[in-house]
Amino acid sequence: MGLAVARELTKRHPQASVCVLEHESSVGTHQTGHNSGVIHAGVYYAPGSQKARLCVEGARELYEYCESRGIASEACGKVIVATDAGELCRLDELERRGKANGVPGLRRIDAAGIEALEPHARGISGLHSPGTGIVDFAAVARAYARDVLEAGGAVVTGCGVEGVEVGMRSLRLRHAHGATEAGHAIFCAGAWSDRLAVVAGANPDPRIVPFRGAYLRLLPERRHLVRSLIYPVPDPSLPFLGVHLTKRIDGDVLIGPTALLAGARDAYDLRRVRRADLFDTLAWPGSWRMFRHWWRTGLAELRHATLRSAFVRAAARYVPELQPDDVEPAFAGVRAQALARDGRLVDDFVFSATERALHVRNAPSPAATSSLAIGRYVAAEAKRRFLAG
């Protein structure tokens, strides 16, 4: 996200000095490099919303960008599968939303249509989105970084920001290499966005609460069970899409993810716990309100995370031939979930403005798909706020 914004700024303001300060030793090492790699088409989002518009625009632009840069991508398509009659009303709503959003080629299919696209999948009805695709988002991030450099900007790695001081005419950003003076700053810090916003003087609401999403991988000899992407009909009250089966651009097929509250904002290893991260989660009033409301869902996710058989059984609703012996552990990602003080799981953009700075507090999925479009949006928002200030 930060690289997409920086890229847009160098295009809009070629005379400006644009510098990206990256905490890690390379770009794309957190959410960007730990996800299923899906280019979403815009099926799920409320018609007329920013998320819907940015997703449809962003997906089209991302395919064009990947082709121009020689980055492998594939519009392999996705089937959203209803397995019982109770899901049909929600499937109807998804169809309405997708068509209203202008999702290319979206069509309703019956049981035979599901099998024609995915011979090993079973369901009573479905939606086919041929424009949904796959890409390596870490490769996209590296290309964005090259664009910034070629436009005269800078990308400094191993340079985590530790403090923000406001001067008369500039900001002083203290970091691992010393300090940088800047006229303005845009913070796109993902899982650490709330902390940097608070350091700069913003309200602590919303808090970032990390959810660890683990994936399983089909053994090579079982990859034929999935041709493209197979998704469930999601629960509209949750920002998670449920356990799904995803073909990857490298040929792997993933099952997942889980959604387990994590003990660290970089808990790619389940055993990793950081006291500060755990304290931030447990000290936030919204966490306890969330626990009270979603405890049944939390127990189900814990079961998926601890019992491979239960995890595979969730995916076997759509591909009945799947067995626990067909899979092996793959990798895990950590979702930076914004959680409001009232316990609401925030699923929309959240910005905070402090002196000379704009903080992107939440850029929810499909942020990677929409990154080029969101980059324009954030750059315009920054201009509006900085000029107004």
C-alpha positions as CSV (number, residue, x, y, z in Angstrom):
1,M,0.0,0.0,0.0
2,G,2.7,2.4,0.9
3,L,4.6,1.7,-2.3
4,A,1.5,2.2,-4.4
5,V,1.0,5.6,-2.7
6,A,4.6,6.6,-3.2
7,R,4.5,5.5,-6.8
8,E,1.4,7.7,-7.4
9,L,3.0,10.7,-5.6
10,T,6.1,10.5,-7.9
11,K,3.8,10.5,-10.9
12,R,1.7,13.5,-9.6
13,H,4.5,15.5,-8.2
14,P,7.7,14.7,-10.2
15,Q,9.6,17.6,-8.6
16,A,8.8,16.5,-5.1
17,S,11.2,14.4,-2.9
18,V,9.5,11.1,-2.1
19,C,11.1,8.7,0.2
20,V,9.7,5.3,1.5
21,L,10.9,4.3,4.9
22,E,10.5,0.5,5.2
23,H,10.9,-1.3,8.5
24,E,12.0,-4.6,7.1
25,S,15.1,-5.5,5.1
26,S,13.0,-5.9,1.9
27,V,9.6,-4.8,0.7
28,G,6.5,-7.0,0.8
29,T,7.5,-9.1,3.7
30,H,4.3,-8.9,5.8
31,Q,0.7,-9.0,4.6
32,T,1.8,-8.4,1.0
33,G,4.0,-11.5,1.0
34,H,1.8,-13.8,3.2
35,N,-1.6,-14.1,1.4
36,S,-3.3,-16.3,-1.1
37,G,-2.5,-14.1,-4.0
38,V,-6.0,-13.6,-5.3
39,I,-7.0,-10.7,-7.6
40,H,-10.6,-10.0,-6.5
41,A,-13.2,-8.9,-9.0
42,G,-15.6,-7.0,-6.8
43,V,-18.4,-9.5,-6.1
44,Y,-18.7,-9.0,-2.3
45,Y,-18.9,-5.2,-1.8
46,A,-21.9,-2.9,-1.4
47,P,-22.8,-1.3,-4.8
48,G,-21.7,2.3,-5.0
49,S,-19.2,1.9,-2.1
50,Q,-15.6,3.0,-2.4
51,K,-14.5,-0.6,-1.9
52,A,-16.5,-1.8,-4.8
53,R,-15.4,1.0,-7.2
54,L,-11.7,0.7,-6.2
55,C,-11.7,-3.1,-6.5
56,V,-13.2,-3.2,-10.0
57,E,-11.0,-0.4,-11.2
58,G,-7.9,-1.8,-9.4
59,A,-8.3,-5.3,-10.7
60,R,-8.5,-4.1,-14.3
61,E,-5.4,-1.9,-13.8
62,L,-3.5,-4.5,-12.0
63,Y,-3.8,-7.0,-14.9
64,E,-2.7,-4.3,-17.3
65,Y,0.2,-3.4,-15.0
66,C,1.4,-7.0,-14.6
67,E,1.3,-7.5,-18.4
68,S,3.3,-4.4,-19.0
69,R,5.9,-5.4,-16.4
70,G,6.2,-9.0,-17.3
71,I,4.7,-10.2,-13.9
72,A,2.9,-13.5,-14.1
73,S,-0.8,-13.3,-13.5
74,E,-3.8,-15.4,-14.5
75,A,-7.5,-14.7,-14.7
76,C,-8.3,-18.3,-13.7
77,G,-11.8,-17.6,-12.4
78,K,-13.6,-18.3,-9.2
79,V,-16.7,-20.3,-8.3
80,I,-18.7,-19.3,-5.2
81,V,-20.5,-22.5,-4.1
82,A,-23.8,-22.8,-2.1
83,T,-24.1,-26.3,-0.6
84,D,-27.5,-26.0,1.0
85,A,-30.8,-24.0,0.5
86,G,-30.1,-21.8,3.4
87,E,-27.3,-20.1,1.5
88,L,-29.3,-19.3,-1.6
89,C,-30.6,-15.9,-0.4
90,R,-27.0,-14.8,0.4
91,L,-25.9,-16.1,-3.0
92,D,-28.7,-14.0,-4.6
93,E,-27.4,-10.9,-2.8
94,L,-23.9,-11.6,-4.0
95,E,-25.1,-11.9,-7.6
96,R,-27.0,-8.6,-7.2
97,R,-24.0,-6.8,-5.8
98,G,-21.5,-8.2,-8.3
99,K,-23.7,-7.2,-11.3
100,A,-24.4,-3.8,-9.9
101,N,-20.6,-3.3,-9.4
102,G,-19.9,-4.2,-13.0
103,V,-18.0,-7.4,-12.3
104,P,-17.0,-8.7,-15.7
105,G,-18.7,-11.9,-16.9
106,L,-20.4,-12.8,-13.6
107,R,-23.0,-15.5,-14.0
108,R,-25.2,-17.8,-12.0
109,I,-24.6,-21.5,-12.5
110,D,-26.4,-24.7,-11.3
111,A,-25.0,-27.9,-10.0
112,A,-24.0,-29.1,-13.5
113,G,-22.4,-25.7,-14.2
114,I,-20.3,-26.1,-11.0
115,E,-19.1,-29.5,-12.1
116,A,-18.3,-28.3,-15.6
117,L,-15.9,-25.7,-14.2
118,E,-14.7,-27.7,-11.2
119,P,-15.3,-31.4,-11.8
120,H,-14.5,-32.4,-8.3
121,A,-16.6,-29.7,-6.6
122,R,-20.2,-30.2,-5.5
123,G,-23.0,-27.7,-4.7
124,I,-26.6,-26.8,-5.5
125,S,-25.9,-23.4,-7.0
126,G,-23.1,-21.1,-7.6
127,L,-21.6,-17.9,-9.0
128,H,-18.8,-17.9,-11.6
129,S,-16.5,-14.9,-11.7
130,P,-14.2,-15.5,-14.7
131,G,-12.3,-12.2,-14.0
132,T,-11.0,-13.3,-10.6
133,G,-7.4,-14.2,-10.8
134,I,-4.0,-14.8,-9.1
135,V,-0.7,-13.1,-8.9
136,D,2.4,-13.0,-6.6
137,F,1.8,-9.7,-4.8
138,A,5.3,-9.6,-3.4
139,A,6.5,-9.4,-7.0
140,V,4.0,-6.6,-7.6
141,A,5.4,-4.8,-4.6
142,R,9.0,-5.1,-5.9
143,A,7.9,-3.7,-9.2
144,Y,6.2,-0.7,-7.5
145,A,9.5,-0.1,-5.6
146,R,11.4,-0.1,-8.9
147,D,8.9,2.4,-10.3
148,V,9.5,4.7,-7.3
149,L,13.3,4.5,-7.8
150,E,13.1,5.0,-11.5
151,A,11.0,8.2,-10.9
152,G,13.7,9.6,-8.7
153,G,12.3,8.6,-5.3
154,A,14.0,6.6,-2.6
155,V,13.2,3.3,-0.8
156,V,15.2,2.8,2.4
157,T,14.9,-0.6,4.0
158,G,15.7,-1.6,7.5
159,C,14.4,1.8,8.6
160,G,11.6,1.4,11.0
161,V,10.1,4.7,12.3
162,E,10.4,5.0,16.1
163,G,9.1,8.5,16.7
164,V,7.5,11.5,15.2
165,E,8.3,15.1,16.2
166,V,6.4,18.1,14.8
167,G,8.4,21.2,14.0
168,M,7.4,24.7,12.7
169,R,7.7,23.7,9.1
170,S,8.4,20.0,9.0
171,L,8.1,16.6,10.6
172,R,11.1,14.9,12.1
173,L,10.8,11.1,11.8
174,R,13.2,9.3,14.1
175,H,14.2,5.9,12.8
176,A,16.8,3.1,12.8
177,H,19.2,5.1,10.6
178,G,18.8,8.4,12.6
179,A,16.2,10.9,11.5
180,T,14.5,12.3,8.4
181,E,13.0,15.8,8.0
182,A,9.9,15.8,5.9
183,G,7.3,18.5,4.9
184,H,4.6,15.9,5.1
185,A,4.3,12.2,5.8
186,I,1.8,9.4,4.8
187,F,1.8,6.4,7.1
188,C,0.8,3.1,5.6
189,A,2.1,0.9,8.4
190,G,-0.3,-2.1,8.2
191,A,-0.2,-4.1,11.4
192,W,1.6,-1.2,13.2
193,S,-0.6,1.6,11.8
194,D,-2.3,2.4,15.1
195,R,0.9,2.6,17.1
196,L,2.5,5.1,14.7
197,A,-0.7,7.1,14.5
198,V,-0.9,7.4,18.3
199,V,2.8,8.3,18.5
200,A,2.0,11.2,16.1
201,G,-0.9,12.3,18.3
202,A,-3.9,10.5,16.8
203,N,-6.8,8.9,18.6
204,P,-6.1,5.2,19.6
205,D,-9.5,4.1,18.0
206,P,-9.4,1.8,16.1
207,R,-6.9,-0.6,17.5
208,I,-5.1,-3.2,15.3
209,V,-5.8,-6.8,16.5
210,P,-3.8,-9.5,14.7
211,F,-5.5,-12.6,13.3
212,R,-3.3,-15.4,12.2
213,G,-4.5,-17.2,9.0
214,A,-2.8,-20.5,8.4
215,Y,-3.0,-22.4,5.1
216,L,-2.6,-26.0,4.1
217,R,-1.3,-27.1,0.7
218,L,-2.5,-29.9,-1.5
219,L,0.1,-32.6,-2.2
220,P,1.2,-32.4,-5.8
221,E,-0.6,-35.6,-6.8
222,R,-3.9,-34.1,-5.5
223,R,-3.7,-30.7,-7.2
224,H,-6.0,-31.9,-9.9
225,L,-8.9,-31.7,-7.5
226,V,-9.0,-27.9,-7.9
227,R,-8.7,-26.1,-11.3
228,S,-9.1,-22.5,-10.1
229,L,-10.6,-20.9,-7.0
230,I,-13.5,-22.4,-5.0
231,Y,-15.1,-20.2,-2.3
232,P,-18.0,-20.6,0.1
233,V,-20.9,-18.2,0.4
234,P,-19.5,-15.9,3.1
235,D,-21.1,-14.7,6.3
236,P,-22.0,-11.1,5.6
237,S,-21.5,-10.1,9.2
238,L,-17.8,-11.0,9.2
239,P,-15.0,-9.4,7.2
240,F,-13.5,-12.9,6.6
241,L,-14.5,-15.0,3.5
242,G,-14.2,-18.4,5.1
243,V,-12.1,-21.5,4.3
244,H,-11.6,-21.7,0.5
245,L,-9.4,-23.5,-2.1
246,T,-7.0,-21.4,-4.1
247,K,-4.8,-22.1,-7.0
248,R,-1.6,-20.2,-6.8
249,I,0.5,-18.6,-9.6
250,D,3.3,-21.1,-8.8
251,G,1.0,-24.1,-9.2
252,D,0.3,-24.8,-5.6
253,V,-3.2,-25.2,-4.3
254,L,-4.0,-23.8,-0.9
255,I,-6.8,-24.6,1.6
256,G,-7.5,-21.8,4.1
257,P,-7.1,-19.6,5.9
258,T,-8.0,-20.0,9.5
259,A,-8.7,-16.8,11.5
260,L,-7.2,-17.3,14.9
261,L,-6.5,-14.4,17.3
262,A,-2.7,-14.1,17.4
263,G,-0.2,-13.3,20.2
264,A,1.9,-11.1,18.0
265,R,1.5,-8.8,15.0
266,D,4.0,-10.9,13.1
267,A,2.9,-14.3,14.4
268,Y,3.8,-16.3,11.3
269,D,4.9,-18.9,13.7
270,L,2.0,-19.8,16.1
271,R,4.4,-20.0,19.0
272,R,5.5,-16.4,18.6
273,V,4.1,-14.2,21.3
274,R,5.1,-10.6,22.0
275,R,4.1,-9.1,25.3
276,A,3.4,-5.6,23.9
277,D,1.2,-7.0,21.2
278,L,-0.7,-9.3,23.5
279,F,-1.2,-6.4,26.0
280,D,-2.5,-4.1,23.3
281,T,-5.1,-6.7,22.3
282,L,-6.2,-7.6,25.9
283,A,-6.2,-4.0,27.2
284,W,-8.5,-2.8,24.4
285,P,-12.2,-2.6,25.4
286,G,-13.3,-3.6,21.9
287,S,-11.5,-6.9,22.2
288,W,-13.7,-8.1,25.1
289,R,-16.8,-6.9,23.4
290,M,-15.7,-8.9,20.3
291,F,-15.0,-12.0,22.4
292,R,-18.5,-11.9,23.9
293,H,-20.2,-11.5,20.5
294,W,-18.1,-14.0,18.5
295,W,-17.0,-16.6,21.0
296,R,-18.8,-19.5,19.1
297,T,-17.0,-18.5,15.8
298,G,-13.7,-18.2,17.8
299,L,-14.1,-21.8,19.1
300,A,-14.8,-23.1,15.5
301,E,-11.7,-21.3,14.3
302,L,-9.6,-22.7,17.1
303,R,-10.8,-26.2,16.1
304,H,-9.7,-25.6,12.5
305,A,-6.4,-24.3,13.7
306,T,-5.6,-27.3,16.0
307,L,-7.3,-30.2,14.1
308,R,-6.2,-30.8,10.5
309,S,-9.1,-33.2,10.0
310,A,-11.6,-30.4,11.0
311,F,-9.9,-27.9,8.7
312,V,-10.0,-30.3,5.7
313,R,-13.6,-31.3,6.5
314,A,-14.6,-27.6,6.1
315,A,-13.1,-27.5,2.6
316,A,-14.6,-31.0,1.8
317,R,-18.1,-29.4,1.9
318,Y,-17.2,-28.1,-1.6
319,V,-14.7,-30.8,-2.8
320,P,-15.9,-34.1,-1.1
321,E,-13.0,-36.1,-2.3
322,L,-10.6,-34.2,0.0
323,Q,-9.0,-36.2,2.8
324,P,-6.7,-35.2,5.6
325,D,-3.9,-37.2,4.0
326,D,-4.1,-35.0,0.9
327,V,-2.6,-32.0,2.5
328,E,0.5,-30.7,4.2
329,P,1.3,-27.4,6.1
330,A,1.9,-24.4,3.9
331,F,2.4,-21.0,5.5
332,A,0.6,-18.4,7.6
333,G,-0.3,-14.8,7.2
334,V,-1.3,-12.2,9.8
335,R,-4.3,-10.0,9.1
336,A,-4.1,-6.5,10.6
337,Q,-7.8,-6.3,11.7
338,A,-8.9,-2.9,12.8
339,L,-11.2,-3.2,15.8
340,A,-13.3,-0.3,17.1
341,R,-13.7,0.5,20.8
342,D,-17.3,-0.8,20.6
343,G,-16.1,-4.2,19.4
344,R,-17.0,-3.7,15.8
345,L,-14.7,-5.4,13.2
346,V,-13.9,-2.4,10.9
347,D,-14.3,-3.3,7.3
348,D,-13.9,0.1,5.6
349,F,-11.2,2.7,5.1
350,V,-10.1,4.6,8.2
351,F,-7.9,7.7,8.2
352,S,-6.4,9.8,10.9
353,A,-4.9,13.2,10.4
354,T,-2.2,14.7,12.6
355,E,0.0,17.7,12.1
356,R,1.5,17.4,8.6
357,A,0.6,13.7,8.4
358,L,-2.0,11.4,7.1
359,H,-2.4,7.9,8.6
360,V,-4.0,5.0,6.7
361,R,-5.4,3.2,9.8
362,N,-7.3,0.6,7.8
363,A,-7.1,-0.4,4.2
364,P,-9.2,-3.6,4.2
365,S,-9.2,-6.4,1.7
366,P,-9.1,-6.2,-1.3
367,A,-6.4,-3.6,-0.7
368,A,-3.7,-5.5,-2.7
369,T,-6.0,-6.0,-5.7
370,S,-7.0,-2.3,-5.5
371,S,-3.6,-1.0,-4.7
372,L,-3.1,1.2,-7.8
373,A,-6.6,2.7,-7.5
374,I,-6.2,3.1,-3.7
375,G,-2.8,4.8,-4.3
376,R,-4.6,7.5,-6.3
377,Y,-7.3,7.8,-3.7
378,V,-4.8,8.2,-0.8
379,A,-2.7,10.6,-2.7
380,A,-5.7,12.8,-3.5
381,E,-6.9,12.5,0.1
382,A,-3.4,13.6,1.3
383,K,-3.4,16.6,-1.0
384,R,-6.8,17.6,0.2
385,R,-6.0,17.4,3.9
386,F,-2.5,18.9,3.6
387,L,-3.7,21.9,1.6
388,A,-6.6,22.3,4.0
389,G,-4.2,22.4,6.9
